[in-house]
Amino acid sequence: MSLTSLIDVIFLLLLFFMLTSTFTRFSEIQLAAAGAGAAAPTDTPPIFLRLDMERITVNAESVDLAEIQDVLSARAEGPTDVLISTTTEVTSQRLVDLLVAIGSDPDLTVTVLE
Protein backbone atom coordinates (compact mmCIF):
# COMPACT_ATOMS: atom_id res chain seq x y z
CA MET A 1 0.00 0.00 0.00
CA SER A 2 1.41 3.34 -1.02
CA LEU A 3 1.20 6.34 1.31
CA THR A 4 1.99 8.88 -1.39
CA SER A 5 -1.64 9.86 -1.94
CA LEU A 6 -2.22 10.24 1.81
CA ILE A 7 0.80 12.52 2.14
CA ASP A 8 -0.47 14.62 -0.77
CA VAL A 9 -3.85 15.05 0.88
CA ILE A 10 -2.27 16.02 4.19
CA PHE A 11 0.00 18.51 2.43
CA LEU A 12 -2.97 20.06 0.61
CA LEU A 13 -4.94 20.35 3.85
CA LEU A 14 -1.98 21.93 5.60
CA LEU A 15 -1.52 24.38 2.76
CA PHE A 16 -5.23 25.25 2.76
CA PHE A 17 -5.35 25.96 6.51
CA MET A 18 -2.15 27.98 6.43
CA LEU A 19 -3.44 30.21 3.64
CA THR A 20 -6.96 30.73 5.00
CA SER A 21 -6.20 31.40 8.66
CA THR A 22 -5.29 34.77 10.09
CA PHE A 23 -2.89 35.34 12.93
CA THR A 24 -3.61 38.98 13.64
CA ARG A 25 -5.77 40.33 16.41
CA PHE A 26 -8.75 42.35 15.32
CA SER A 27 -8.82 44.41 18.50
CA GLU A 28 -7.45 44.31 21.98
CA ILE A 29 -9.17 45.13 25.22
CA GLN A 30 -7.05 46.44 28.08
CA LEU A 31 -8.08 44.55 31.19
CA ALA A 32 -6.72 44.33 34.72
CA ALA A 33 -7.69 41.26 36.69
CA ALA A 34 -8.54 41.77 40.33
CA GLY A 35 -5.79 40.33 42.43
CA ALA A 36 -4.44 40.37 45.92
CA GLY A 37 -2.16 43.29 46.43
CA ALA A 38 -2.14 46.85 47.48
CA ALA A 39 -3.38 49.30 44.91
CA ALA A 40 -2.14 52.83 44.73
CA PRO A 41 -4.49 55.15 46.61
CA THR A 42 -6.46 57.57 44.47
CA ASP A 43 -8.43 60.66 45.39
CA THR A 44 -11.57 59.61 43.53
CA PRO A 45 -13.78 56.78 44.75
CA PRO A 46 -14.15 53.81 42.38
CA ILE A 47 -17.24 53.34 40.23
CA PHE A 48 -19.04 50.05 40.85
CA LEU A 49 -20.65 48.53 37.77
CA ARG A 50 -22.88 45.44 37.99
CA LEU A 51 -23.47 43.52 34.75
CA ASP A 52 -26.52 41.27 34.41
CA MET A 53 -27.99 39.72 31.29
CA GLU A 54 -30.91 42.16 31.26
CA ARG A 55 -29.45 45.34 32.75
CA ILE A 56 -26.39 47.27 33.80
CA THR A 57 -26.22 49.19 37.06
CA VAL A 58 -23.70 51.93 37.83
CA ASN A 59 -23.52 52.61 41.58
CA ALA A 60 -26.99 50.98 41.94
CA GLU A 61 -28.61 53.04 39.14
CA SER A 62 -29.82 51.29 35.97
CA VAL A 63 -28.09 52.41 32.78
CA ASP A 64 -28.50 51.43 29.14
CA LEU A 65 -25.47 50.04 27.29
CA ALA A 66 -25.73 52.77 24.65
CA GLU A 67 -25.30 55.55 27.23
CA ILE A 68 -22.77 53.85 29.53
CA GLN A 69 -19.84 55.92 28.21
CA ASP A 70 -21.63 59.22 28.92
CA VAL A 71 -22.63 58.13 32.43
CA LEU A 72 -19.11 57.01 33.33
CA SER A 73 -17.56 60.18 31.90
CA ALA A 74 -19.93 62.29 33.98
CA ARG A 75 -19.09 60.41 37.18
CA ALA A 76 -15.33 60.20 36.64
CA GLU A 77 -13.21 63.07 37.89
CA GLY A 78 -9.80 62.39 36.41
CA PRO A 79 -8.28 58.92 36.63
CA THR A 80 -10.92 56.60 38.08
CA ASP A 81 -11.15 52.89 38.75
CA VAL A 82 -14.17 51.03 37.37
CA LEU A 83 -14.94 47.77 39.17
CA ILE A 84 -17.12 45.38 37.12
CA SER A 85 -19.00 42.59 38.85
CA THR A 86 -20.87 40.01 36.77
CA THR A 87 -23.40 37.32 37.49
CA THR A 88 -22.90 33.71 36.47
CA GLU A 89 -25.45 34.00 33.66
CA VAL A 90 -23.55 36.76 31.81
CA THR A 91 -22.06 35.61 28.52
CA SER A 92 -18.57 36.55 27.50
CA GLN A 93 -19.96 38.42 24.47
CA ARG A 94 -22.00 40.68 26.75
CA LEU A 95 -18.92 41.42 28.85
CA VAL A 96 -16.86 42.19 25.73
CA ASP A 97 -19.61 44.51 24.44
CA LEU A 98 -19.47 46.40 27.73
CA LEU A 99 -15.66 46.58 27.72
CA VAL A 100 -15.66 47.89 24.15
CA ALA A 101 -18.26 50.52 25.09
CA ILE A 102 -16.22 51.85 28.03
CA GLY A 103 -12.74 51.13 26.69
CA SER A 104 -12.33 54.35 24.73
CA ASP A 105 -11.86 56.53 27.82
CA PRO A 106 -8.15 56.62 28.79
CA ASP A 107 -8.90 57.92 32.31
CA LEU A 108 -10.80 54.76 33.30
CA THR A 109 -8.97 51.76 34.70
CA VAL A 110 -11.23 48.74 34.30
CA THR A 111 -11.04 45.79 36.69
CA VAL A 112 -13.29 42.73 36.37
CA LEU A 113 -14.05 41.12 39.72
CA GLU A 114 -14.48 37.38 40.07
Contact map, one row per residue, 1 for C-alpha under 8 A:
111000000000000000000000000000000000000000000000000000000000000000000000000000000000000000000000000000000000000000
111110000000000000000000000000000000000000000000000000000000000000000000000000000000000000000000000000000000000000
111111100000000000000000000000000000000000000000000000000000000000000000000000000000000000000000000000000000000000
011111110000000000000000000000000000000000000000000000000000000000000000000000000000000000000000000000000000000000
011111111000000000000000000000000000000000000000000000000000000000000000000000000000000000000000000000000000000000
001111111100000000000000000000000000000000000000000000000000000000000000000000000000000000000000000000000000000000
001111111110000000000000000000000000000000000000000000000000000000000000000000000000000000000000000000000000000000
000111111111000000000000000000000000000000000000000000000000000000000000000000000000000000000000000000000000000000
000011111111100000000000000000000000000000000000000000000000000000000000000000000000000000000000000000000000000000
000001111111110000000000000000000000000000000000000000000000000000000000000000000000000000000000000000000000000000
000000111111111000000000000000000000000000000000000000000000000000000000000000000000000000000000000000000000000000
000000011111111100000000000000000000000000000000000000000000000000000000000000000000000000000000000000000000000000
000000001111111110000000000000000000000000000000000000000000000000000000000000000000000000000000000000000000000000
000000000111111111000000000000000000000000000000000000000000000000000000000000000000000000000000000000000000000000
000000000011111111100000000000000000000000000000000000000000000000000000000000000000000000000000000000000000000000
000000000001111111110000000000000000000000000000000000000000000000000000000000000000000000000000000000000000000000
000000000000111111111000000000000000000000000000000000000000000000000000000000000000000000000000000000000000000000
000000000000011111111000000000000000000000000000000000000000000000000000000000000000000000000000000000000000000000
000000000000001111111000000000000000000000000000000000000000000000000000000000000000000000000000000000000000000000
000000000000000111111100000000000000000000000000000000000000000000000000000000000000000000000000000000000000000000
000000000000000011111110000000000000000000000000000000000000000000000000000000000000000000000000000000000000000000
000000000000000000011111000000000000000000000000000000000000000000000000000000000000000000000000000000000000000000
000000000000000000001111100000000000000000000000000000000000000000000000000000000000000000000000000000000000000000
000000000000000000000111110000000000000000000000000000000000000000000000000000000000000000000000000000000000000000
000000000000000000000011111100000000000000000000000000000000000000000000000000000000000000000000000000000000000000
000000000000000000000001111100000000000000000000000000000000000000000000000000000000000000000000000000000000000000
000000000000000000000000111110000000000000000000000000000000000000000000000000000000000000000000000000000000000000
000000000000000000000000111111000000000000000000000000000000000000000000000000000000000000000000000000000000000000
000000000000000000000000001111100000000000000000000000000000000000000000000000000000000000000000001100100000000000
000000000000000000000000000111110000000000000000000000000000000000000000000000000000000000000000000000100000010000
000000000000000000000000000011111000000000000000000000000000000000000000000000000000000000000000000000000000011100
000000000000000000000000000001111100000000000000000000000000000000000000000000000000000000000000000000000000111100
000000000000000000000000000000111110000000000000000000000000000000000000000000000000000000000000000000000000001110
000000000000000000000000000000011111000000000000000000000000000000000000000000000000000000000000000000000000001111
000000000000000000000000000000001111100000000000000000000000000000000000000000000000000000000000000000000000000000
000000000000000000000000000000000111110000000000000000000000000000000000000000000000000000000000000000000000000000
000000000000000000000000000000000011111000000000000000000000000000000000000000000000000000000000000000000000000000
000000000000000000000000000000000001111100000000000000000000000000000000000000000000000000000000000000000000000000
000000000000000000000000000000000000111110000000000000000000000000000000000000000000000000000000000000000000000000
000000000000000000000000000000000000011111000000000000000000000000000000000000000000000000000000000000000000000000
000000000000000000000000000000000000001111100000000000000000000000000000000000000000000000000000000000000000000000
000000000000000000000000000000000000000111111000000000000000000000000000000000010000000000000000000000000000000000
000000000000000000000000000000000000000011111000000000000000000000000000000000000000000000000000000000000000000000
000000000000000000000000000000000000000001111100000000000000000000000000000111110000000000000000000000000000000000
000000000000000000000000000000000000000001111110000000000000000000000000000000011000000000000000000000000000000000
000000000000000000000000000000000000000000011111000000000000000000000000000000011110000000000000000000000000000000
000000000000000000000000000000000000000000001111100000000110000000000000001100011110000000000000000000000000000000
000000000000000000000000000000000000000000000111110000000110000000000000000000000111100000000000000000000000000000
000000000000000000000000000000000000000000000011111000011111000000000000000000000111100000000000000000000000000000
000000000000000000000000000000000000000000000001111100011101000000000000000000000001110000000000000000000000000000
000000000000000000000000000000000000000000000000111110111000000000000000000000000001111001000010000000000000000000
000000000000000000000000000000000000000000000000011111110000000000000000000000000000011011000000000000000000000000
000000000000000000000000000000000000000000000000001111100000000000000000000000000000000011100100000000000000000000
000000000000000000000000000000000000000000000000000111110000000000000000000000000000000000000000000000000000000000
000000000000000000000000000000000000000000000000001111111000011100000000000000000000000000000000000000000000000000
000000000000000000000000000000000000000000000000111101111100011110000000000000000000000000000000000000000000000000
000000000000000000000000000000000000000000000000111000111111111000000000000000000000000000000000000000000000000000
000000000000000000000000000000000000000000000011110000011111111000000000000000000000000000000000000000000000000000
000000000000000000000000000000000000000000000011100000001111100000000000000000000000000000000000000000000000000000
000000000000000000000000000000000000000000000000110000001111110000000000000000000000000000000000000000000000000000
000000000000000000000000000000000000000000000000000000001111111000000000000000000000000000000000000000000000000000
000000000000000000000000000000000000000000000000000000111101111100000000000000000000000000000000000000000000000000
000000000000000000000000000000000000000000000000000000111100111110110010000000000000000000000000000000000000000000
000000000000000000000000000000000000000000000000000000110000011111110000000000000000000000000000000000000000000000
000000000000000000000000000000000000000000000000000000010000001111110000000000000000000000000000010010000000000000
000000000000000000000000000000000000000000000000000000000000000111111000000000000000000000000000000010000000000000
000000000000000000000000000000000000000000000000000000000000001111111110000000000000000000000000000000000000000000
000000000000000000000000000000000000000000000000000000000000001111111111000000000000000000000000000011000000000000
000000000000000000000000000000000000000000000000000000000000000001111111100000000000000000000000000011000000000000
000000000000000000000000000000000000000000000000000000000000000000111111110000000000000000000000000000000000000000
000000000000000000000000000000000000000000000000000000000000001000111111111000000000000000000000000000000000000000
000000000000000000000000000000000000000000000000000000000000000000011111111100000000000000000000000001000000000000
000000000000000000000000000000000000000000000000000000000000000000001111111110000000000000000000000000001000000000
000000000000000000000000000000000000000000000000000000000000000000000111111110000000000000000000000000000000000000
000000000000000000000000000000000000000000000010000000000000000000000011111110000000000000000000000000000000000000
000000000000000000000000000000000000000000010010000000000000000000000001111111110000000000000000000000000001000000
000000000000000000000000000000000000000000010000000000000000000000000000111111110000000000000000000000000000000000
000000000000000000000000000000000000000000010000000000000000000000000000000111110000000000000000000000000010000000
000000000000000000000000000000000000000000010000000000000000000000000000000111111000000000000000000000000011100000
000000000000000000000000000000000000000001011110000000000000000000000000000111111100000000000000000000000011100000
000000000000000000000000000000000000000000001110000000000000000000000000000000111110000000000000000000000001111000
000000000000000000000000000000000000000000000111100000000000000000000000000000011111000000000000000000000001111000
000000000000000000000000000000000000000000000111100000000000000000000000000000001111100000000000000000000000011110
000000000000000000000000000000000000000000000001111000000000000000000000000000000111110000000000000000000000011110
000000000000000000000000000000000000000000000001111000000000000000000000000000000011111000000000000000000000000111
000000000000000000000000000000000000000000000000011100000000000000000000000000000001111101000000000000000000000011
000000000000000000000000000000000000000000000000001100000000000000000000000000000000111111000000000000000000000000
000000000000000000000000000000000000000000000000000000000000000000000000000000000000011111000000000000000000000000
000000000000000000000000000000000000000000000000000110000000000000000000000000000000001111100000000000000000000000
000000000000000000000000000000000000000000000000001110000000000000000000000000000000011111110110000000000000000000
000000000000000000000000000000000000000000000000000010000000000000000000000000000000000011111110000000000000000000
000000000000000000000000000000000000000000000000000000000000000000000000000000000000000001111111000000000000000000
000000000000000000000000000000000000000000000000000000000000000000000000000000000000000000111111100000000000000000
000000000000000000000000000000000000000000000000000010000000000000000000000000000000000001111111110000000000000000
000000000000000000000000000000000000000000000000001000000000000000000000000000000000000001111111111000000000000000
000000000000000000000000000000000000000000000000000000000000000000000000000000000000000000011111111100000000000000
000000000000000000000000000000000000000000000000000000000000000000000000000000000000000000001111111110000000000000
000000000000000000000000000000000000000000000000000000000000000010000000000000000000000000000111111111000000000000
000000000000000000000000000010000000000000000000000000000000000000000000000000000000000000000011111111100000000000
000000000000000000000000000010000000000000000000000000000000000000000000000000000000000000000001111111110000000000
000000000000000000000000000000000000000000000000000000000000000011011000000000000000000000000000111111110000000000
000000000000000000000000000000000000000000000000000000000000000000011001000000000000000000000000011111111000000000
000000000000000000000000000011000000000000000000000000000000000000000000000000000000000000000000001111111101000000
000000000000000000000000000000000000000000000000000000000000000000000000000000000000000000000000000111111100000000
000000000000000000000000000000000000000000000000000000000000000000000000100000000000000000000000000001111111000000
000000000000000000000000000000000000000000000000000000000000000000000000000000000000000000000000000000111111100000
000000000000000000000000000000000000000000000000000000000000000000000000000001110000000000000000000000001111100000
000000000000000000000000000000000000000000000000000000000000000000000000000100111100000000000000000000101111110000
000000000000000000000000000000010000000000000000000000000000000000000000000000111100000000000000000000000111111000
000000000000000000000000000001110000000000000000000000000000000000000000000000001111000000000000000000000001111100
000000000000000000000000000000111100000000000000000000000000000000000000000000001111000000000000000000000000111110
000000000000000000000000000000111100000000000000000000000000000000000000000000000011100000000000000000000000011111
000000000000000000000000000000001100000000000000000000000000000000000000000000000011110000000000000000000000001111
000000000000000000000000000000000100000000000000000000000000000000000000000000000000110000000000000000000000000111
